[in-house]
């Protein structure tokens, strides 16, 4: 019997409960399709909660990438079908990119795709060749999904620009804020009494030379409330209670501790939030953490292995920042080489707009190819060497 993979997606975590793009509605549509096609056996339910499809993140890093990689590697047998509620759940990329995905990664690998929102037909390469009008319908659905994404992106950018103007004028527009900052009904911001003790204790331990893991253990053992996390549901497993080293690390390097709002474009607004620590203590905190990290790096010694042949040599063409190595995800294929990425761009610093990851093998091959094509004699030409060679020839 042929196998089927179902796929659900929402752009944000909050949409999982929305009627328009909630998981429940998509699951009901997919269950209906499976009931109408008993010849297929459901192999796996793929879920991307909070993954946008406008720039192909679900295709390159989301759960959908597992299906695509499985088709490329042969782990997913030909004849298998990907079942999606609608085109907007599958992709919102531009028409050429979306069509290329269908032609190369679905039909080109002998796989099929079905959309439960329409007639639910199993679309294979043979069906498209026999009934070309279906391809025209898919192009229309791709264009509609792309237009919806562009309109939502325009509205989102407009709202973000309005919020920045209000911030520049001294306002406090609603939106995301650090977990230790409370907002009252009037819109005024204040330090949360729930987390103030945890912040003071974490700073005290960091100044005392403790690492992030030990600080997290102390905060958990002393029953300080942990920061709120994303709610667990059937798509996201329950997280452990208490503090984690990552939460402590993000807290102690957050500029909002001193009341500064750090924007993604690199600009900063001092005094935007109520300060949890003084600027003097912030400087002491950063010096203590940096000194400990430097010592830890020296003690690591030869156990540190450079995974980037051009480490410290590559620079970002956008911001001039360092290009570093990023290890592959746990779900990546076996033997994946990892990526190179601009550190500033990945963290949203220095106004860098370079957000993409490049596979390390491709980056290394490109650099070696460019170096191999270099005219080294012209690059390293020294006239005195030519004179010495001439003297040796005469001798």
CORTA-V155057 format. One record per helix or strand. SS is the DSSP state (h for helix, s for strand). FROM is the first residue (numbers start at 1). TO is the last residue. If there is no record, write none. Layout:
SS/FROM/TO
SS/FROM/TO
//
This chain:
s/3/10
h/13/17
h/23/36
s/41/49
h/57/60
h/63/73
s/81/84
h/87/90
h/95/109
s/112/115
s/123/123
h/125/130
h/133/168
s/181/183
s/189/191
h/196/207
h/212/221
h/245/252
h/255/258
s/261/262
s/268/269
h/279/303
s/315/315
s/322/326
s/339/342
h/343/347
s/358/359
h/360/372
h/376/379
h/383/394
//
